[in-house]
Amino acid sequence: MKILSSSGNGTNSGSHNGLHDIEICTERINILEKMGDKITQSFEEMLGRGSITASIEYDFGRLADNVDSILDRAHALSRQLRRVTRRPLREAKEFDTANRKEMIHLVQIGLTQLRAFRKLLTIAGTNRNQAIELAREIERLEEQGDDVKDAMLDELYGSWEKLDYASFHNYLETTIEADDILDLCEDASDLVITVMKALGA
């Protein structure tokens, strides 16, 4: 969110400060992504030493990979937004402003979804009904995000004459990366429910 807010300064007198803020946020996300890689590796090693069934071990492994992929996508998205801010296309400033507004909306949906997922992880195994309800809410948010993504892509393809190839590609990539986070979160929540049911919780 801070990256998107800061990127709004990319073409005015505050561009230096805006880009500096983006660099700091991107580096923080980079550190978190590396921490996530280490946690995922440790978790997978722990699974290998466990005494659970092969199917449950497989689902746990997929769950860990999905959560790690969310961090990977967040890191990729932050770097893509940094590239856009470093090389703004002034001829498409109006499109950029509208696109950034919708991207903030998409990221806000993702943050709401991730909060629900964190709550799901906390209660899974203790409250089956609430866990299932949270999974449904995560699915609903993913569908809401799909609507925002589709509208963004329609606007992007309708504005292709205003954009050079590099800018078009950057906007396309940021939209897809942001939507991927929502898809991965939904997949991860489905796996939590699968594991929970397999364990009889």
C-alpha positions in Angstrom: 0.0 0.0 0.0 2.8 2.4 0.9 4.6 1.7 -2.4 1.4 2.5 -4.4 0.8 5.7 -2.4 4.4 6.8 -2.8 4.4 6.0 -6.5 1.9 8.8 -6.9 4.8 11.2 -6.5 6.7 9.8 -9.4 6.1 12.8 -11.8 6.2 15.8 -9.4 8.7 17.6 -7.2 8.4 14.9 -4.6 9.6 12.2 -6.9 12.9 11.7 -5.1 11.2 11.2 -1.7 8.5 9.0 -3.3 11.1 6.7 -5.0 13.2 6.6 -1.8 10.1 5.4 0.2 9.5 2.7 -2.5 13.1 1.5 -2.3 12.8 1.2 1.5 9.5 -0.8 1.2 10.8 -3.0 -1.5 13.9 -3.9 0.5 11.7 -4.7 3.6 9.6 -7.0 1.4 12.8 -8.6 0.1 13.9 -9.3 3.6 10.6 -10.8 4.5 10.6 -12.9 1.4 14.0 -14.4 2.3 12.8 -15.1 5.8 9.8 -16.9 4.3 12.1 -19.1 2.2 14.0 -20.1 5.3 10.8 -20.9 7.3 9.4 -22.9 4.4 12.6 -24.9 4.1 12.6 -25.6 7.9 8.9 -26.6 7.8 9.5 -29.0 4.9 12.5 -30.5 6.7 10.3 -31.0 9.8 7.6 -32.7 7.6 10.2 -35.1 6.3 11.0 -36.2 9.9 7.4 -36.6 10.9 5.2 -39.6 11.2 2.1 -38.4 9.3 0.6 -40.1 6.3 2.0 -39.4 2.9 -1.2 -37.7 1.7 -1.3 -35.3 4.6 2.4 -34.6 4.3 1.8 -33.8 0.6 -1.0 -31.3 1.5 1.1 -29.7 4.2 3.9 -29.3 1.7 1.6 -27.7 -0.9 0.3 -25.4 1.8 3.8 -24.3 2.7 4.6 -23.7 -1.0 1.5 -21.7 -1.5 2.2 -19.4 1.5 5.8 -19.0 0.3 4.5 -18.2 -3.2 2.4 -15.4 -1.7 5.6 -13.8 -0.4 7.3 -14.3 -3.7 4.5 -12.6 -5.6 4.4 -9.7 -3.1 8.2 -9.3 -3.7 7.8 -9.5 -7.5 4.9 -6.9 -7.3 7.0 -4.5 -5.3 9.9 -4.7 -7.7 7.5 -4.2 -10.7 5.9 -1.1 -9.1 9.4 0.2 -8.5 10.2 -0.1 -12.2 7.1 1.7 -13.2 7.9 4.5 -10.8 11.5 4.8 -12.0 10.4 5.2 -15.6 7.0 7.0 -15.6 5.3 7.5 -18.9 4.2 11.1 -18.7 2.0 10.9 -21.8 -0.2 8.4 -19.9 -0.4 10.2 -16.6 -4.2 10.1 -16.5 -4.2 6.3 -17.1 -1.5 5.8 -14.6 -3.5 7.6 -11.9 -6.6 5.6 -12.6 -4.6 2.3 -12.7 -3.0 3.0 -9.4 -6.3 3.7 -7.8 -7.6 0.3 -8.9 -4.4 -1.4 -7.9 -4.8 0.0 -4.4 -8.3 -1.4 -4.3 -7.0 -4.8 -5.4 -4.2 -4.8 -2.8 -6.7 -3.8 -0.1 -8.8 -6.8 -1.0 -5.7 -8.9 -0.8 -4.8 -7.6 2.7 -8.4 -8.3 3.9 -8.0 -11.8 2.5 -4.7 -12.4 4.2 -6.0 -11.2 7.5 -8.8 -13.8 7.2 -6.3 -16.4 6.2 -4.2 -15.7 9.3 -7.3 -16.0 11.4 -8.1 -19.3 9.6 -4.7 -20.7 10.5 -5.2 -19.7 14.1 -8.6 -21.4 14.6 -8.2 -24.4 12.2 -8.6 -27.6 14.3 -10.5 -25.8 17.1 -13.6 -24.4 15.4 -14.6 -26.3 12.2 -17.7 -24.2 11.4 -15.9 -20.9 11.7 -12.9 -22.2 9.7 -15.2 -23.2 6.8 -16.9 -19.8 7.0 -13.6 -18.0 6.8 -12.6 -20.1 3.8 -15.8 -19.1 2.1 -15.1 -15.4 2.9 -11.6 -15.8 1.4 -13.1 -17.3 -1.8 -15.6 -14.4 -2.0 -12.8 -11.9 -1.7 -10.9 -13.7 -4.5 -13.9 -13.5 -6.7 -14.3 -9.8 -5.9 -10.6 -9.3 -6.8 -11.2 -11.1 -10.1 -13.8 -8.5 -11.0 -11.4 -5.6 -10.2 -8.6 -7.4 -12.2 -10.9 -7.9 -15.2 -11.9 -4.2 -15.2 -8.3 -3.2 -15.0 -7.3 -5.4 -17.9 -10.2 -4.1 -20.0 -9.1 -0.5 -19.3 -5.5 -1.5 -20.1 -6.2 -3.1 -23.4 -8.5 -0.2 -24.2 -5.7 2.3 -23.6 -3.0 0.5 -25.6 -2.5 3.4 -28.0 -1.5 5.7 -25.1 1.2 3.3 -23.9 4.5 2.1 -25.3 5.3 -1.6 -25.2 7.4 -1.5 -22.0 4.7 0.5 -20.1 1.9 -1.8 -21.3 3.9 -4.9 -20.2 4.6 -3.4 -16.8 1.0 -2.5 -16.1 -0.1 -6.0 -17.3 2.5 -7.7 -15.0 1.6 -5.7 -11.9 -2.1 -6.5 -12.4 -1.4 -10.2 -12.8 1.0 -10.4 -9.9 -1.5 -8.7 -7.6 -4.3 -11.0 -8.7 -2.0 -14.1 -8.3 -1.7 -13.2 -4.5 -5.5 -13.5 -4.1 -5.6 -16.8 -6.1 -2.8 -18.3 -4.0 -4.4 -17.2 -0.7 -7.7 -18.9 -1.8 -5.7 -22.1 -2.7 -3.9 -22.0 0.6 -7.2 -21.7 2.5 -8.7 -24.7 0.6 -5.6 -26.7 1.7 -6.1 -25.7 5.3 -9.7 -27.0 5.2 -8.5 -30.2 3.4 -5.9 -30.9 6.0 -8.3 -30.1 8.8 -10.9 -32.6 7.5 -8.2 -35.2 6.9 -7.1 -34.9 10.5 -10.7 -35.2 11.7 -10.8 -31.7 13.2 
